[in-house]
Amino acid sequence: MKVALIQQKYYESKEATVDVTVQQIEQAAQNSAKLIVLQELHQNEYFCQSENINFFDYADNFEADVKFWSRVAKENSVVLVTSLFEKRAAGLYHNTAVVFEKDGSVAGKYRKMHIPDDPGFYEKFYFTPGDLGFEPIQTSVGKLGVLICWDQWYPEAARIMALKGADILIYPTAIGWFDEDSSEEKQRQLDSWITIQRSHAIANGIPLISCNRVGFEVDSSKVMSGIRFWGNSFICGAQGEILSQADDKGETILYADINYAQSKEVRDIWSFLRDRRIESYECLLKRYCDE
């Protein structure tokens, strides 16, 4: 199965950005991609660099956005993974991945569970933690273990998706560097980001797609200069092998051929699930095992 992810920058408006995204989806579909993944909050700038109540207005269009991307998925006959700002009620918002089947129907959605609150990434101001759990989404191209950005640092989330039958892990992402950091620190951060995700593929014996954005986005609050999103979107196989990877600057459609049969072959050799000592893992249900 050919899969594709779209790594792109923000074009200073939702309309311009969405136009580019749709063109890229059409191109990927023409190149036989059956599953297409978009980056985190792909319609707008990464607005979580500051705390500004005006940005909540972006979520007012959630229902219209769902209808729009439904049409795009149907017109291109692809399974499409989107990342949208969901308004559930006044004062209650989620960072939500909506997955569309190739006929345009909603196959399912996932609300981001792990919400960061760090300099330049003030997501707790905007997003309520998800309440749909870690549930793979059944589609015509397999069961998709869709998670979002900060989730990618948590092996528990990947493991639960795998234990519930996910065929693949998918991470729409928005992560980047601060220009003030040293080149050495930037490299450490990037290496950590790639390594932790490849480890999820290895530990669970399933392929993984990670789709990040690129480009420099100014911090509207002027507290910091902004974030330089580091791209490096990649697709890896069930042993963590890199099948395809983008660079840190360019917009691109990244393709790879995924073979689900490899997961069985890998799991038959590396029997991590068989050898789990589940009777000894109670400590994982504690914040910290100091008692």
C-alpha positions as CSV (number, residue, x, y, z in Angstrom):
1,M,0.0,0.0,0.0
2,K,1.4,3.4,-0.9
3,V,1.0,6.0,1.8
4,A,1.8,9.7,1.7
5,L,2.3,12.5,4.1
6,I,2.3,16.2,3.3
7,Q,4.9,18.4,4.9
8,Q,4.2,22.1,4.4
9,K,4.5,25.6,5.8
10,Y,1.8,28.0,6.8
11,Y,0.9,30.5,4.0
12,E,-0.2,33.4,6.2
13,S,-3.9,32.6,5.9
14,K,-6.1,29.6,6.2
15,E,-7.4,30.0,2.7
16,A,-4.0,30.0,1.1
17,T,-2.7,27.2,3.2
18,V,-5.7,25.0,2.6
19,D,-5.5,25.6,-1.2
20,V,-1.9,24.3,-1.2
21,T,-2.9,21.3,0.9
22,V,-5.7,20.3,-1.4
23,Q,-3.4,20.6,-4.4
24,Q,-0.9,18.3,-2.7
25,I,-3.6,15.8,-1.8
26,E,-4.7,15.7,-5.4
27,Q,-1.1,15.1,-6.5
28,A,-0.6,12.3,-3.9
29,A,-3.8,10.6,-5.0
30,Q,-2.8,10.8,-8.6
31,N,0.4,9.1,-7.6
32,S,-1.6,6.2,-6.2
33,A,-1.4,7.0,-2.5
34,K,-4.3,5.3,-0.6
35,L,-3.6,6.9,2.8
36,I,-2.7,10.5,3.2
37,V,-1.6,12.2,6.4
38,L,-1.6,15.9,7.2
39,Q,0.4,17.7,9.9
40,E,-1.0,18.9,13.2
41,L,-3.4,21.9,13.0
42,H,-2.7,22.1,9.3
43,Q,-5.2,24.7,8.4
44,N,-3.7,27.6,10.4
45,E,-0.5,28.8,12.0
46,Y,0.6,27.1,15.2
47,F,-1.3,29.5,17.4
48,C,-0.3,28.0,20.7
49,Q,2.9,30.0,20.9
50,S,0.9,32.5,23.0
51,E,-2.3,32.6,25.1
52,N,-4.8,34.6,23.2
53,I,-8.6,34.1,23.5
54,N,-9.1,35.4,20.0
55,F,-7.7,32.1,18.6
56,F,-10.6,30.2,20.1
57,D,-12.6,31.6,17.1
58,Y,-10.7,29.2,14.8
59,A,-12.7,26.3,16.3
60,D,-16.0,27.9,15.4
61,N,-15.6,26.4,11.9
62,F,-15.1,22.8,13.0
63,E,-18.3,21.4,11.6
64,A,-17.7,23.2,8.3
65,D,-14.1,22.0,8.2
66,V,-15.3,18.4,8.7
67,K,-17.6,18.7,5.7
68,F,-14.9,20.3,3.6
69,W,-12.2,17.6,4.2
70,S,-14.9,14.9,3.8
71,R,-15.5,16.2,0.3
72,V,-11.7,16.3,-0.4
73,A,-11.3,12.7,0.7
74,K,-14.2,11.5,-1.4
75,E,-13.2,13.5,-4.5
76,N,-9.7,11.9,-4.3
77,S,-10.9,8.5,-3.1
78,V,-8.3,8.4,-0.3
79,V,-8.3,7.7,3.4
80,L,-7.4,11.1,4.9
81,V,-6.0,11.9,8.3
82,T,-6.7,15.5,9.3
83,S,-5.9,17.6,12.4
84,L,-8.6,20.1,13.4
85,F,-9.4,22.5,16.2
86,E,-12.7,21.2,17.6
87,K,-15.2,23.3,19.5
88,R,-17.3,20.9,21.6
89,A,-19.0,23.7,23.6
90,A,-18.2,27.2,24.7
91,G,-15.1,27.0,26.8
92,L,-14.5,23.3,25.8
93,Y,-12.1,22.6,22.9
94,H,-10.0,19.7,21.7
95,N,-7.1,19.2,19.4
96,T,-8.7,16.5,17.2
97,A,-7.7,14.2,14.4
98,V,-10.6,13.4,12.2
99,V,-10.1,10.4,9.8
100,F,-12.1,10.2,6.6
101,E,-12.8,7.1,4.6
102,K,-12.3,7.2,0.9
103,D,-16.1,7.7,0.4
104,G,-16.0,10.8,2.5
105,S,-17.6,9.3,5.6
106,V,-16.0,9.9,9.0
107,A,-14.2,6.7,10.0
108,G,-13.5,8.0,13.4
109,K,-11.7,10.7,15.4
110,Y,-9.1,11.0,18.1
111,R,-8.8,13.8,20.7
112,K,-5.3,14.5,21.8
113,M,-4.6,13.0,25.2
114,H,-1.3,14.4,26.3
115,I,-1.4,18.3,26.3
116,P,1.9,20.2,26.7
117,D,2.4,23.5,28.5
118,D,5.9,24.7,27.7
119,P,7.4,28.0,26.5
120,G,6.1,28.5,23.0
121,F,3.8,25.5,23.3
122,Y,0.9,26.7,25.5
123,E,-1.6,24.1,24.5
124,K,-3.2,23.6,27.9
125,F,-4.7,27.1,27.5
126,Y,-6.6,25.9,24.4
127,F,-7.2,22.2,24.6
128,T,-9.0,19.9,27.0
129,P,-7.4,16.5,27.3
130,G,-9.1,13.9,25.1
131,D,-11.7,11.6,26.4
132,L,-12.0,9.1,23.6
133,G,-9.2,7.0,24.8
134,F,-6.6,5.2,22.7
135,E,-8.8,3.5,20.1
136,P,-7.6,2.5,16.6
137,I,-9.8,3.7,13.8
138,Q,-11.0,1.0,11.4
139,T,-10.6,2.1,7.7
140,S,-10.4,0.4,4.3
141,V,-6.6,0.6,4.6
142,G,-6.3,-1.0,8.0
143,K,-6.7,0.0,11.7
144,L,-5.0,3.3,12.2
145,G,-3.5,4.1,15.6
146,V,-3.8,7.9,15.3
147,L,-2.1,10.0,18.0
148,I,-1.0,13.6,18.0
149,C,2.3,15.3,18.5
150,W,3.0,15.4,22.3
151,D,1.6,11.9,22.5
152,Q,4.6,10.7,20.5
153,W,6.8,10.9,23.6
154,Y,4.6,8.4,25.5
155,P,5.3,4.7,24.9
156,E,2.1,3.9,26.9
157,A,-0.1,5.5,24.1
158,A,1.7,3.6,21.3
159,R,1.5,0.3,23.2
160,I,-2.2,0.6,23.9
161,M,-2.9,1.3,20.3
162,A,-0.9,-1.8,19.3
163,L,-2.6,-4.0,22.0
164,K,-5.9,-2.9,20.5
165,G,-4.9,-4.1,17.1
166,A,-3.6,-1.0,15.3
167,D,-1.8,-1.8,12.0
168,I,0.1,1.4,11.9
169,L,0.9,4.4,14.2
170,I,0.3,7.9,12.9
171,Y,1.5,11.2,14.4
172,P,0.4,14.5,13.0
173,T,2.9,16.9,14.5
174,A,4.0,20.5,15.0
175,I,7.4,20.7,16.6
176,G,10.4,22.9,16.0
177,W,13.5,24.8,17.2
178,F,14.0,28.1,18.8
179,D,16.7,30.1,17.0
180,E,18.2,31.0,20.3
181,D,19.2,27.4,21.0
182,S,22.7,26.1,20.0
183,S,23.2,23.9,17.0
184,E,24.2,21.1,19.3
185,E,21.0,21.4,21.3
186,K,18.9,21.5,18.2
187,Q,20.5,18.3,17.0
188,R,19.9,16.6,20.3
189,Q,16.2,17.5,20.2
190,L,15.8,16.3,16.6
191,D,17.6,13.0,17.3
192,S,15.4,12.4,20.4
193,W,12.2,13.1,18.4
194,I,13.1,10.6,15.7
195,T,14.5,8.0,18.1
196,I,11.5,7.9,20.4
197,Q,9.1,7.4,17.5
198,R,11.2,4.7,15.8
199,S,11.3,3.0,19.1
200,H,7.5,2.8,19.2
201,A,7.5,1.1,15.8
202,I,10.2,-1.4,17.0
203,A,8.6,-2.1,20.4
204,N,5.2,-2.8,18.8
205,G,6.3,-4.3,15.5
206,I,4.2,-2.0,13.3
207,P,5.1,0.8,10.8
208,L,4.8,4.5,11.7
209,I,4.1,7.8,10.0
210,S,5.2,11.1,11.5
211,C,4.1,14.3,9.7
212,N,5.6,17.6,10.8
213,R,5.4,21.1,9.4
214,V,8.2,23.4,8.2
215,G,8.8,27.1,8.1
216,F,9.4,29.9,10.6
217,E,6.3,31.2,12.4
218,V,6.6,34.4,14.5
219,D,5.4,34.4,18.1
220,S,2.5,36.9,18.0
221,S,3.0,37.7,21.7
222,K,6.6,38.9,21.0
223,V,7.8,37.1,24.1
224,M,10.0,34.9,21.9
225,S,11.1,35.2,18.3
226,G,9.0,32.3,17.1
227,I,9.4,28.6,16.2
228,R,11.3,27.2,13.2
229,F,9.5,24.0,12.5
230,W,12.1,21.3,11.8
231,G,10.2,19.2,9.3
232,N,12.1,15.8,9.0
233,S,8.7,14.0,8.6
234,F,9.4,10.3,8.1
235,I,7.9,6.9,7.5
236,C,9.4,3.8,9.1
237,G,8.8,0.1,9.0
238,A,8.0,-2.4,11.7
239,Q,11.7,-2.6,12.7
240,G,12.1,1.1,12.9
241,E,13.9,1.2,9.5
242,I,13.5,4.6,7.7
243,L,11.6,4.1,4.5
244,S,11.4,7.7,3.6
245,Q,12.4,11.0,5.3
246,A,12.1,14.7,4.4
247,D,14.6,17.5,5.2
248,D,14.2,20.3,7.7
249,K,13.3,23.1,5.3
250,G,11.4,22.0,2.2
251,E,7.7,21.4,1.6
252,T,7.2,17.9,0.2
253,I,4.9,15.0,-0.4
254,L,6.6,12.0,1.2
255,Y,5.8,8.6,-0.1
256,A,6.5,5.0,1.1
257,D,5.1,1.6,0.4
258,I,3.8,-0.1,3.6
259,N,3.6,-3.9,3.9
260,Y,1.5,-5.0,6.8
261,A,2.6,-8.6,6.3
262,Q,6.0,-7.5,7.6
263,S,4.5,-6.9,11.1
264,K,3.7,-10.6,11.4
265,E,7.1,-11.6,10.2
266,V,8.8,-9.2,12.7
267,R,6.5,-10.2,15.6
268,D,7.1,-13.9,15.0
269,I,10.8,-13.3,15.5
270,W,10.8,-10.5,18.1
271,S,8.0,-11.7,20.5
272,F,7.8,-8.6,22.7
273,L,4.1,-9.0,23.2
274,R,4.4,-12.6,24.2
275,D,7.0,-11.8,26.9
276,R,5.4,-8.9,28.6
277,R,5.1,-9.4,32.3
278,I,1.7,-7.8,32.7
279,E,1.3,-9.0,36.3
280,S,4.3,-6.8,37.3
281,Y,3.3,-3.5,35.7
282,E,1.0,-2.1,38.4
283,C,3.5,0.7,39.0
284,L,2.6,2.2,35.6
285,L,-0.7,3.3,37.0
286,K,1.0,5.6,39.5
287,R,2.4,9.1,38.8
288,Y,5.7,8.1,40.3
289,C,6.6,4.9,42.2
290,D,8.0,6.5,45.4
291,E,5.8,4.6,47.8
